[in-house]
Amino acid sequence: MTTSLLVLRKSEKYVYSANWLPSSSATTQKTNDLPLSGIRVLELGQLIAGPFCGQLLGHFGAEVIKVEPPGTGDPLRVWRELDVDGTSPWFRSLGRNKKSVAIDLRRKEGRQIVKELAIKSDVLLENFKPGTLEKWGLGPSDIHPMNPSLVFTRVSGYGQTGPWSSRPGYASVCEAESGFRFINGLPDPDTGLLSGPPVRPNISLGDSVAGLHAAFGTVLALMSRNKKLSEGRKDGLTVDVSIMESMLNLMEGIIPEYDRKGKVRGPSGSSVTGIVPTNAYPCLPSPSSPSSPIYIIIGANGDTLYTRLMCAIGREDLIGPQYAQNHHRVARQHEIETAISSWTKMRSAEQVLNILEEAGVPVGRVVGVREIVEGDQVRARGAVENVRVGGAKDGWDVKMPGVFPVLEGCDTTTRWAGPDLGAHTEAVLIRELGMLPRTYVKLKQDGVVA
């Protein structure tokens, strides 16, 4: 069977469903106003790191065509909680504004289709194990001769080169290898290093941080491409994103401090090493949950903020030359922290918030998702939006976090939720590639597409 993508003859008539397309003029205008409008991204990744990058690019106007395996799709579709239709709301959020095309990359015919899509794209985004695209004939050396300005954004655990490049790129392991996990947990009172296993944030942090770096790198590569094109060059760039290196990028002064002072920073519980006071402090439990203490965060590490805090809690005795600057307070951390917590634990969170906000001291509650969704600031900013899944009559709304930053003059509200598997296969292959309808039908019958 041939998979040559022939242009539809004028004499042939074929009607296909394109309900997924945002056809209203308002929606089209909104997309055209976004900074990445006109950029096509071919997303071959799955799970979190690559798709999070794709979500960011798509939210700011890029056309993101997500390639998924027929039958199963992206594994994230069935991760964690499932909705009434058996699909994860998490996927509906991470897959928003994307077009789902189901193509079997294990089949030669499927890889040929993906190659044709890559030739007509601006960015190819993938997070497979290094060498996978080359094995499939879809690497830079395979595509650049036909599309020399294509940007390859490649996300992996440890990068495309080096002795660890072939290792599986799991974010949890990369977080450990970056040193991030070593500084999270409770310190041993004698050594200051980890006491017991590290504590991890209950999110896929390494994946999302790598996705952010990938989106940033993609935009930089597109800017570089535009400059080269203006000079008459069509050199494609590769954006090589490592999850481990992305996490290493967050490690602030840890490496230079070790290099210059021999310091090995360990965990610090709920505080931050070398900055005082900034910590979590207990307040009185609420009447509805008398066994659960409520914590607030106070960040008063600025010199004037510290003075305001001590005045607000009635501890003017802790103000003066011995407490004037941060390094003075670090030497007296235990004394200062004890004074603050002794004051907060005798008061409700509301009392603490009112007193410290009036004093101009940064303070906030440690809250869960319920308080976030119902919070005044979140509502006022539209930081959580309702996104429709399915039709107006038979669908439902899903709350999703907005995608940030906010750009003045750009409406970046979600255009559609993460689509059903293969919802756009037919339209993309026929409309965008000019595939003959009979070729599409045959490929579908053979299981190459769905």
N, C-alpha and C positions, 0 to 999 in steps of 0.2 A: 504493500500500500504506500502510495506517495503522500507526503505531507507538504508539498509545495503550496505556498500561500498565494494562490492566484486571485487576482482582482475580480470582483463580481461583474459579470457581463450585464450590460444594460437590459438585455432581453430576459434575464432571469429575475423572477419576482420571489421575494422571501420576506416574511414578516417575523420579526423576533421581538421578544418582550424587552423593553428598556425602562421599566417602572422605577428602577434604581436611580436613573439619571435625574439630577436636580434641574428640572426644565424651566422653572419659572424665571422670568427676567430678573426678579429681585435677587434670587439665589445666584444667578450667573453674574450679576453685577457685583454682588458681595465677594464672590470668588475672585473676580478680576481685580478687585481693590486690594487683595492680599499680596504681600511681598514676594511670595514664591509662585504666584500665578504663572502658568505657562511652562512650569518645570514638571517633567514626568519622572516619577521614581518607580522603579521595578523592585518590589520588596520580595526577596527570596528567603528571608529569615523566618524564624518561628519562636514561640514562647515570648521572651520579654525584651532582651537587649536590643536586637535589631528592630522588632516591631515598635518599641517605644520611640526609637529614632524616627521611624516611619510615621508614627502618630504625630510627632511634633512637626515634621515637614508637611504632612497633610493638613494639619490644622491651620498652618499659615499659607495655604493656597496651593501646594504642590498636588498634582494628580498622582495618587499612590495606587499602583496596581499590585495587589498582594497575591502571590502565587502560593497555593496550598495543595497538598496531596488530595486527590479524590477520595471520597469515602470517610476519611478521618478529619482532614483539615489540620489546622494548627492545633497541637495538643492543648493549648490554653483554652480552647473552646469548652473543655470539660474539666477544667481545674477549679478546685474549691467549690463554692456554692453554685448550684445550677438553678436556672429560672424555670418557669412552667414549660418552656419548650425544650428543656434539656441542655441549653447553652448557658455558659457562665456569663453573668453580668460583667465580670472582669474583662472578658473578651469583647463584649459589646462596647466597653469603654476604650480599651486599647486598640480596637480595630475600627474606631469611628473615622468617618470621612475616607475610608479606603474602599477600593473595588476588589472583590474576591473573585479570583480566577482559579479554578481547580484544574491543575495540570500534573500529570505523573512524570516527575523528573527522572524516575528510574527507567523510563522508556525513551528510546532514541527519538521517537516522534515528538514526545513531550519536550525534550531538550531542544529540538529544532524550533519548536514554537517559541520557547523562552528566548532563544537566540534572536529570533525575529523581533520579539518585543524589546530586547536589549538594544538592538540596532536603532529602534525608534524612541529610545529613552534618553534622558539626561543623566540619570543616576541609577546604578545598580547597587542595591543595598542587600547585604547578606551577613549571616552570622553562623555559617557552617564551620566545621573543623577545617583549618588551613589545608589547602590542597584539594578540597572537595570540588570546587568549581573547575579547577584545572583537569581533574579526572573526568568531569562531565563535558569537557570542551567548551566551558563557559567562562574561562578566566580572561584576564586582560589581554593576553597575547592572542586569544581566539576572537575577541569582540572588537578590539581597537582597530584592526585593519579595516573593519566595516563601519565603525563609529569611533573615530579617533578621539573625539572630545568627551566620551562617556566617562563619568566619574564613578569609580568603584569605591564604595564605602564598605569596609570589611571589619566586622566585629568578631573578636575571638577572645579566648581566655588570656593568652599571653602574647598575642601579636603574630604576624605572619612569618617572622624570622626568629632565630634564637633556638637554643637547645630544648626549650619547653614548648615550642610552637605546636607540636603535635599532641600535646596533652588536651584532654577534654576541658572545655572552658566553663566550668560551673562557677557561678558567682560566689557562692559560699566559700569555696576553696580559694578563689582568687582574693576574696576579702581577707582571708587568713594570711595568704602569701604576701599581701601588700603591707602587712603590719596593722591593718585596721582592727582586726579582732583582738589583737594583743592589748590595745588601749581601751577596751570596753569590758567592764566588769568591776569587781571589787578588788582593791589593792591589798596585798599582804602587809600587815602592820610592820613587819620587820624588814622586808626587802623592798616594798613599794611596787613589786611586780604582781602578776596575776595571782589571786587567791582562788583556786578552783577554775572551772571552765569559763571561757569568755561569754559575755552576754551579747546576743545579736539583736539588732532591730528586727521587729516582726514584719519586715517587708523585704522584697528582693532588691536591696539597696545597690549592690554592685552592678546588677543588670541595668537599673534605671540610670545610674551615674554614667555607665558606659554609653547608654543610649543618648544621654545629653551630650557627651563628648562627640559621639558620632554625628549628631545633628549639627553641632557647632563646626565640626570638621568638614561636613558636607557643604555647608554654606560658604566656608572659607574656600573650598575647592571650586565651587561654582563662581565665586568672585574672581578667583585666579583664572578660571577658564575664560570668563568674559574678557579679562585683560589680554589674555593670549590671543583670543579671537580678534580683538581689535587690532592686534599686531600682525594678523594674518596667519597665526599658528593654531593648530588644532591638537594640542597635546593633552591627552587624558591624564587625570591624576588618580592616585590610589590613596584613600584615607584609611590608614591602618590603626584601628582602635583596639586596645587591649583592656579587658576588664580590670586586670591587676594594676596596670598603669593608670587607669582612670581613677581607681581608688587611691593609688599613691599620690595622685595629683591633689588629693584633699588633705594630705598629711601635714600641712602647714610647716612649722619650723622644726619638725622632729629630726629630719636628716641633718640640716645645718647645725642644730644644737648638739647632736651627737658628734659631728665632725669637729666642732670648735671647742666643746666643753666636755665631751665624753659622757653626756647625759643620755640614759636610756629611759625614755618616757614610758611609764606603765599606765594602768587604768587609774581612774580617779573617782569611781562611783558616779554620783550625780553632779559632781563639781567639775572644774577644769583645772588642770595642773597650772600653777603659777599665776592664776587670776583670782582675786578675792575682793569682795564676795560675789559669787554667782553660783547658786545652788538651788536644790529643791528643799523646801521646808514644810513640815507638817502643820496642819491646822486642825481645829476641832472637827470631829466627824459630823456629818449631817444627821439630823434626827431620823431620817428615813433609813440610813445605813450606819448605825452607831458603832459597828465593828470595823468600818472601813475608813481610815484616815484620809483626809483630803490634802493634796500637796499643791503648793504654789511655787512658782519659780520667781526668784528675785535676782535681777541683774543690776548690781550697784557698784560695779568695779571701777567706774570713773571717779576721780577724786572728789568732785563736787557732789556727785550722786551719793557717794558713801557718806559724806557729811549730812546730806538730807535724810538718808536712811537712819543714821544714828540719832538724829534729832527727833525723827518721827516715832521711834520706838523708845525714846526716853533714855538713851545711853550716850549722853554727851561726854561721859567719862572716857569713851573710846574714840574721842576726837582729839587731834593734836599732832605735834611733830612725829610722834612714834607711829601714827596711822596715816600720815599725810598722803603718801603715794603707794602705788600697788606693791612695790617690793617690800615696803614696811608692813603692809597688811598680810602679805604672804608669810612673813615670819611670825605673825600672830593669828594665823588662820583659825586655829582651834578656839581661841578666845572669842574671836569675832563670830564664828559660826554658832557657837554655843549661845551667845547673847541673842542672836537673831532667832534661832529655833526656839529658845525659851519664851520669846515674845509671841511668835506665831502660834505655837501649840496651845496657847491659852485663849485663842480667838478663832472665830469662824473665818472661812475663806473670804466671805463677803466683807467682814470687818477689815481684814488685812488689805484687801483690794481697795476699799474706800479710803483708808488712811494713807496708803502708799501712793495711790493715784493722785490724791490731793497734794501730797508732798512732791510730786513729780518724779517718783522713783519707778523705773521699769518693773512691772510685776504682771504675772498672768497665771491662770489656773492650768493645771495638768488635766486635760479634758479628753474624753473619748469621742467617738464618731457622732453620737447623738447630739452632744453639745456643739460640735462643729457644724452639723447640718442646720441646727436651729439657731446658730449664733447670729447676732445682729450685724456684725461686720461682714461675715460671709454672705449674708442675704443682701446687704446693701451693695456689695461689690459684684454680686452675681458669681461668686467664686464656686458655687455648686449649681449646675444647671440640670434641668429635666430634659432628657433626650428620648424621643419616641422610637420604640422598636415595633416594627410591623405597621399595619395600616391604621387609619384613623378610627375605624370601628372595632377591629379585632386585635389591635395592638395594645401596648402598655408603655408607661413612662419609666425610665430608669434615671435615678440621680447619679451624676458623674461629676468629678472635680473638673473645673475649667482647665484650659491649657494656657500657660502663662509664659512670657510676660504679656501684659496688656500693652498693645500698640495703639497710640492715638490715631483715630480715623479708620481703624480696621475692625471690622466685625468678625471676631473669631469664634462665635458660637458654633456649636457642632452642627454640621449640615445633615449628617445621617449617622445612625449608630452602626457599630460593627455589623457587617452584613451576614446573611446566611452563606454557608459554604457554596461557592460557585455561582453566586447570584449574578455575577457579571461576565462569566465565561463567554457566553454566547455573543453578547454585545461587543465585548472587547475584541474577540477574534474576528468577528465579521466586520464590525464598523472600523476598528483601528487597524487591523492587519489586512482587511479586504479578503478574508478567507471565503472561499466558495461555500455556500450553505451545505452542499452535499458532502464536502470535505469535512466540515464541522460535524455533521450528523454521523459520518463514518467514524471519526475520531471518538465521538461520544459512545457509539455502540461498542467500540473496541476498548473502552475504559481508559483511553489516553487523557481525555478531558471529562469534566462533569459539570 
